[in-house]
Amino acid sequence: MNIYVGNLSDTMDQNRLQSMFEEFGTVDSAKLIKDRFNGTPKGFGFIEMPSNPEADKAIKALNGLFIDGKHIKVNQATPDGKPAKKKFRRRRF
């Protein structure tokens, strides 16, 4: 399962991100997204876990956790690699 991790602090690195998820099971890959021009972290990343039950357990445990002064967002990534967006509907009167 591909997992989106957002609202990460600037001090987060790839190894630390991976070790957070390894507590819940096997991690195939951890990728912290960085700006291509200056190399600074953009504040989000992706984790790939082969076991869906382990991934679900990690999502439930880590979503909303307060790390480095920020509440992180953890959820299943959409197939295109971005988090799912909420759909807003207009109310008609």
N, C-alpha and C positions, 0 to 999 in steps of 0.2 A: 504494500500500500504506500502511496506517495502522500506525505504529510506536509502541509504548509505551516511554517512557524513565523509569526509576525510580531511586530512591535518589539524587536530586539534592541538592546542597547549597543552603543558604539564599541563597548569593551568586549562584546561577545566574539569568540573566535570559533572556527570550525571544529576543532578538537573538543572544546568544552560543550558545544552544541551536541555533538555526537555522543559524548559521555552521559549527557542528561537522558538521552533516549535509550542508551545501552542498559540502564537500570531495569528496563521493562522487557528487554529481549534483544534479538539480533538486529543489528543495523547494517544494511548493505552499503549505504552511502549517506553522507551529510554534505550539503552544499550551502554555503553562506554567500548570498548574492552581493557583489561589490560593484561600485561605480566603475565603468570602463575607463574613464578619463583620469581620475585621481586615486582609485583603488580603495576608497573608504567604503565601509559596509553600508548597504542601503536600508538595513533594519529588518530584513526578512531572509528566510532560507527554506530549504526543503530537505526532508529526511525520507529515505526509502527503507521500509521495513518489509521483509518477506512474509511475515505472519500477520494476518489480519487481526486475530484476537489480541496479540501483543501490541499491535499498533493502536487498536481501540482503547486498550488499557492505558497506553501512554497518553493518548489524546485526552481522555477523561481526567487523568491525574495532573497533567501539565497545563491544560488550558486555564488561563486566568492567574497562573502562578506569578508572584511578584519576584522578579529577578533583576538585579542591578538598577533598581528604581523604576521599573516598568512592569506592568501586567502584560505578560505575553499572550498571544493568541495562537492557539494550536487547533487545526482542523484538517480534515481530509482535503487534499488538493484536487482540483478539477483536472480532467484529462489534458487540458492545454497548459497545465503547470501553474495556474493562477488560482487564488482562492475564489470560492463561489461568491457572486455578488447577490445582494438582496434585491428583490424586485419590489418596486414601489408601484402601487396601483392608485389611480385617482378615484376618488369617490365622486359619483355623479349625484347631483341633487335634483 
